Amino acid sequence: MKTEEIAKVCHDANKSYCEAIGDKSQKSWDEAEDWQRESAIKGVQFKLDNPEAGNSAQHEAWLKDKDAEGWVYGPVKDPVKKEHPCMVPYDELPEEQKKKDALFLSIVNALK
């Protein structure tokens, strides 16, 4: 599979997972903003380029990307303000967010 195809599966699984934990804010791949699709593609590419990287390394790469794009911590994800509640070190993430990261990486590993 191509990187973008894997990213689409990851994104849509993430949407379903978020809905299962009560977060109905996620859009499908086809309706998602460009920045969301690009973030998923970058996440897949990072894992493909760094197959031994664990969940915390994946999150740190995501943080670095978001920081470079001007995102900061905020209690609620707000793409206009570029605020995100996951802009914290991996060990400070809520357990449900760590599980979301694990799901993402599992999908990449299964489809690569």
C-alpha positions in Angstrom: 0.0 0.0 0.0 1.1 3.6 -0.6 1.7 5.9 2.3 -1.4 8.0 1.7 -3.6 4.8 1.5 -2.3 3.7 4.9 -2.8 7.2 6.3 -6.4 7.1 5.2 -7.0 3.8 7.0 -5.3 5.3 10.1 -7.3 8.5 9.9 -10.6 6.7 9.6 -9.8 4.3 12.4 -8.9 7.2 14.5 -12.2 8.8 13.7 -14.0 5.7 14.8 -12.0 5.3 17.9 -12.7 9.0 18.8 -16.4 8.4 18.3 -16.2 5.4 20.6 -14.8 7.5 23.4 -17.3 10.3 22.9 -15.4 12.7 20.6 -17.7 13.3 17.6 -15.6 16.1 16.2 -13.5 14.1 13.7 -14.4 14.2 10.0 -13.9 11.4 7.5 -10.7 11.4 5.4 -12.6 12.8 2.4 -14.0 15.7 4.5 -10.9 16.3 6.6 -8.9 19.5 6.4 -5.7 19.3 4.4 -3.6 19.7 7.6 -5.3 16.7 9.1 -4.6 14.5 6.1 -1.0 15.8 5.9 -0.5 15.0 9.6 -1.6 11.4 9.1 0.6 11.0 6.1 3.6 12.4 8.1 2.8 10.0 10.9 2.8 7.0 8.6 6.0 8.1 6.9 7.7 8.6 10.2 6.8 5.0 11.2 7.9 3.6 7.9 11.2 5.5 8.1 11.7 4.5 11.8 10.3 1.0 12.2 11.8 0.5 15.6 10.3 3.8 17.0 7.8 3.3 19.8 4.7 5.2 20.7 6.5 7.9 22.6 8.9 8.5 19.7 6.0 8.7 17.3 4.3 11.3 19.6 7.5 13.3 19.9 7.8 13.5 16.1 4.1 14.6 15.9 4.8 17.3 18.6 7.9 18.5 16.7 5.8 18.9 13.5 3.0 20.6 15.2 5.3 23.0 17.0 7.0 23.9 13.7 3.6 24.7 12.3 2.8 27.0 15.2 0.6 24.8 17.3 0.5 25.2 21.1 -1.2 23.5 24.0 -4.9 24.3 24.5 -7.6 22.5 26.5 -9.6 21.9 23.3 -8.4 21.2 19.8 -8.9 24.5 17.8 -7.3 24.5 14.3 -8.0 28.3 13.9 -6.0 29.1 17.1 -3.7 26.1 16.4 -4.3 24.8 19.9 -4.3 21.1 20.8 -4.7 19.3 24.2 -2.1 16.6 23.1 0.7 19.2 22.8 2.3 17.7 25.9 5.0 15.1 26.4 3.9 11.5 25.8 4.0 10.5 29.5 1.5 13.3 30.2 -1.1 12.2 27.6 -4.3 10.7 28.9 -4.5 6.9 28.6 -7.1 7.1 25.8 -4.7 9.3 23.7 -1.9 6.8 24.2 -4.3 4.0 23.0 -5.1 6.1 20.0 -1.4 6.3 19.2 -1.0 2.6 19.6 -3.9 1.9 17.3 -2.3 4.2 14.6 1.0 2.4 14.8 -0.6 -1.0 14.8 -2.4 -0.2 11.6 0.8 1.1 10.0 2.6 -2.1 11.0 -0.2 -4.3 9.7 -0.4 -2.5 6.3 3.3 -1.7 5.5 
